[in-house]
Amino acid sequence: MPFFTIITINLNNKKGLERTIKSVLCQRFTDFEFIVVDGVSSDGSQEFILEHQSKITKVIIEKDSGVYDAMNKGLAHATGKYIQFLNSGDSLKDEHALESIAKQVNGEDLIYTDVELLEGDQLVAMKFPSELSWRFQMTDMICHQAIFASSALFQKTGKFDLNYRIYADYDWLMKAIRKQRAACKHIPGFHIIYEAGGISATTDKSKQLSEKDKIHDAYFSPLLIAVYRLYRWFNKTFR
């Protein structure tokens, strides 16, 4: 069993995919498998993947029904102790990233690190708290690129729920933390670069809000939901 499984999904983002694959293949820590899932790209991505196929553990090129369906396809082939989703455009910060993270893992269900958000040519620091309070869980949460979840945790939670088109990763995380009571550990430091402009950034805000409210209803108490929605209404009305 490899220590890490890195799963990369892609659709017509050859430039971002090149950055992602190169950042994985240059790692000093080599106890990992690498799975690349492409949704039948037409921009040269397939050719680039096949050029590097000998260094990739598993290549899947087939149509999918969206981001989370592709992520589930990769998850179905994962055999590592810890699983990370590093999608095309995202990257490991440097050649020591996996090595640094592996040294700080001590059997936790879920570990997460800080990230730098890539916006154009600018990197913006995103630091996550060591304690995931209910307020943080409802208002922010950790991007999936920052998370390394144990395969044992995925066995308990199952795959991503495709009923959620925008926030299936958020739903999975709430299931892991609030239902499965996953033991979490924050690893300080910037080990991941996360490319801006994902599905949550390009989708209608009302659809985002609807999905998020549905997830809140599933995992939080009515009292916490009422407090949060009052807070949200106040901010929208008076600011």
N, C-alpha and C positions, 0 to 999 in steps of 0.2 A: 504493500500500500504506500503510494507516494505521500509525502507530507502535505503538499498543496495540490489542488486542481485549480487551474486558471481557465475560465471559460470566457471566450470572446465571441460576441455575435456581431454581425455586420450585414448591411444592405446598402450598396452603392455609396460607400464612404472610403474609397481607396486610400486617399491621403491620410485619413485618420487611422485606418487599419494598418498602414505601413508603420506609423508611429507606435501603435500598440504592440504589434508583433515584434518589432525591433527591441522594444523595452523589455519584453518577456525573454526573448532569446539571449539577451546579453547578461542575464542574471548570474552572479557568482554562485548563489545557492541553486543547486541543480536537482534537488529532490522534489520535483513537481512534474505533473503532467499538464499538457496544454491542449485544450479542445477549442477548435474554431468552427463556428456555425455561420454559414452564409446563406442568405435567402435568395439565391440565384441572382447575384448582382450582374449588371450589364456595363459597369464602368471600368473594368479591368481588375476588379478585386479578386475574382476567381483565379485569374492568371497569377496574380501575386501570391495568393494562398498556395497554389499548386507548385510555384517555384520554391516555396519553403516547406513543402509537405514533409520532407524527410526529417525535419526538426520539430514537427507538430505531431502530437500523440494521436489525435483523432480529428479528421476533417469531415464536416457534414455540409453538403451543398444541396439544399432542397427548399422548396417553397414553405412558408410558414404563415400563420395568421396574425403575426405581430411580434413585438419585442419579447413579450413574456412567453409566448409559445416557443420562440427560438431559444430563450434561456432555459426553458424546460427540456428542450431537445438536448442541450448540452448537459444539463443536470442528469439526465437519464444515463449518460455514459461516464459520469464522474466516479472515480474510485479513491480519491485522495482523502486524507484525514480532515483537511480544512478546504473549503470551497470558496473561491472568489469569482465574481463576475466583473470582468474588466472589458467593457465593450469598446468597439472601434472608436478611436479618438481619445480614449482614456489611456493612461500609461503608468507604469511603475516609475517612480521619480528618478532612480539611478540604479546602477548595477548591484547595489548592496541592499535594495529594498526588501526583498524576500528574506535575505539572511538576517537582517535586523529584526524583522517581525518574528521569524521562527525562534529566535533566541529568547523572546519574551513571552512565548506561549507556554502555559502550564496546565493544560487540560481543560481550559474553559470551553463552554459551549459556543461562545461567540466573542470574537475580538474585533475591535475597530480602531482605526488610526485616523489621524487628521489628514486633510487633503488640501490641495491647492486647486482652485477653480480656474480653468483656462478660458479666458474671455478675449477672443481675438489673439493679440500678442501679449496680453497681460495675465499675470498669475495673481489670484486673490486668495489669501489664506482663509481657510475654514477650519476652525478648531472646535472639536466636540467636547462636551463635558464628561467628566469621569463618572458622574452619577446621572442616570437617565430619569429625571423626575417626570411625573405625570404631565406636567405642563409642557416640558420639552417634547415628550412623546406626542402630544396633541398638536403642537404648533410648529415644530421643526422636524426633528428626527435625522437619522444618519443616512447619507446617500449610500446606495448599495455597493458602489465602488470601494468604499472604505471598509467594508465588512468581510471578514473571513469567518464563515460559519462551519461548525463541525458537521461531518456527514451524519453523525449520530443525531444531531438536531434536525437535519433535513428528514431523517427517517421518522421523526416524531411529528413534524409539521406538515410533511408532504410538499408537493411542488407549488409553484405560483398559481393562484386562482385566476383563470382566464376570464372570469366574469368582470374583473377589473382591468380596464384598458390602459389606465394612466398610473394607478397606484398599487398594482399587484405586489410590488416589492415592499411597499409600506404595510400592506395587509399582512404579508408574510412575516415581517419584522414584529408587528404587534402580536401576531399569533405566537411567535417564538418567545417574546418577552413577557407578555401578559397572560398567555394561556399555559405555555410550557415552562414559564419561570426560568428561562435560560440564564445561566451564569455568564455575565458579560465582563469584559475587561477592555479598558481604554489603553491603547499604546500611544503615548504622546509622540509627536514628531510628524513631519510631512513625508509620507512614503508613496503617496498616490497623487497623480494629476488627473483631474476630472474635467472633461471637456463640456463646456456650457452648451445649452441648446437641445437637451433631450426632450422626450415626449411631454413631460410635465411643463416645459417651458414654451411649448408650441401649441398647446391644447387650450380650447376655450375655458376661461376661468370658472364659468358656471358649472361645467362638466367636472372640473377638478374639485370644486367645492362639494358637489353632489356625491362623488366617490368618497371623498375624505369623510363626509358626514356619515355615510353608510358604514365605513370602517370604524369610526368612533362609536356608533351605535352597537357594533358587534363586540367591542372590547372594553369599553369604559362604562362606569356606573352612570345612571341618570343624573345624579348630583354633579359629577365632574363635567358631564356634557352640558348641563344647564349653566354652570359657572363659565365654562369656556365660550359658549355661544353668546352669553351676555357680554363677556369681555370682547369678543369679536365684534358684536353689534356696536358696543360703545366706541371702539376704535374707529369703526367705519363711519359712525354718525358724527363724532365730535372731533375728529382729527383730519 
